[in-house]
């Protein structure tokens, strides 16, 4: 799937915030797959940047920090990703960014 396909699906009425049985939305999956253009298209189409998956209550920003994608972190923060939102373990985005100076800097700029 590419960004054009996502745009077409949204135009046809697909719910960008629909979740699978584990609570993962298309945005969660695009983040974990490191698909920047799809992340941008989903955000533009109204994806909830603070949607929690059901198990650990991770939001897309937590996942972006885990996979180490600075540009995706920037997009999520710009779109309103909650930097201080904690998951089930009490961890916030900065906790997941501890292995990346670049991502930590992005998060620090926004706090």
C-alpha positions in Angstrom: 0.0 0.0 0.0 1.2 3.5 -0.8 0.1 7.0 0.1 -2.0 7.3 -3.1 -3.9 4.2 -2.2 -4.5 5.4 1.3 -5.8 8.7 -0.1 -8.1 6.8 -2.5 -9.5 4.6 0.3 -10.2 7.6 2.5 -12.0 9.3 -0.4 -14.1 6.2 -0.7 -15.1 6.5 3.0 -12.7 4.1 4.8 -12.5 5.0 8.5 -8.8 5.9 9.1 -9.3 5.3 12.8 -10.7 1.8 12.6 -8.7 -0.6 14.8 -7.9 -4.3 14.6 -8.7 -6.7 17.4 -5.5 -5.5 19.3 -6.4 -1.8 18.9 -3.9 -1.1 16.2 -5.0 1.6 13.7 -3.5 2.1 10.3 -1.4 4.9 11.8 0.1 2.5 14.4 1.0 0.1 11.6 2.4 2.7 9.2 4.6 3.9 12.0 6.0 0.5 12.9 6.6 -0.1 9.2 8.4 3.2 9.0 6.2 4.4 6.1 6.6 8.2 6.4 4.4 9.1 3.4 1.6 6.9 4.6 1.9 8.5 8.1 1.6 11.9 6.5 -1.5 10.9 4.4 -3.2 9.3 7.4 -2.6 12.4 9.5 -3.9 14.6 6.7 -7.0 12.4 6.5 -7.8 12.8 10.2 -6.1 9.8 11.9 -6.0 10.0 15.7 -2.4 10.6 16.5 -3.1 9.7 20.2 -5.0 6.5 19.6 -4.0 3.8 22.2 -3.6 0.2 21.2 -5.4 -2.1 23.7 -2.6 -4.1 25.2 0.1 -1.7 26.4 -1.8 1.6 25.6 1.0 2.7 23.2 0.2 5.6 21.0 1.9 6.1 17.6 4.4 8.5 19.0 5.7 5.8 21.4 6.1 3.4 18.5 7.9 6.0 16.4 10.4 6.5 19.2 10.8 2.8 19.6 11.6 2.2 15.9 13.8 5.3 15.8 12.2 7.3 13.0 12.9 11.0 13.6 10.9 12.3 10.7 7.8 10.3 11.8 8.3 11.6 15.4 8.4 15.1 14.0 5.2 14.6 12.0 3.3 13.1 14.9 4.4 15.9 17.3 3.4 18.5 14.8 0.0 16.9 14.5 -0.6 17.0 18.2 1.0 13.7 19.4 1.0 13.8 23.2 4.6 13.8 24.3 3.7 13.3 28.0 1.1 10.6 27.5 2.1 7.5 29.4 1.5 3.9 28.3 0.4 1.0 30.6 3.9 0.9 32.1 4.1 4.6 32.9 6.6 5.2 30.1 6.3 8.4 27.9 7.8 9.1 24.5 11.1 10.4 26.0 11.6 7.1 27.7 11.4 5.3 24.4 13.7 7.8 22.7 16.6 7.3 25.2 18.6 5.5 22.5 18.3 8.3 20.0 19.8 11.8 20.6 18.1 13.1 17.5 14.6 12.0 18.6 15.2 13.1 22.2 16.1 16.6 20.8 12.8 16.7 18.8 10.8 15.9 21.9 12.8 18.3 24.1 12.0 21.2 21.6 8.3 20.5 22.0 8.1 20.4 25.8 
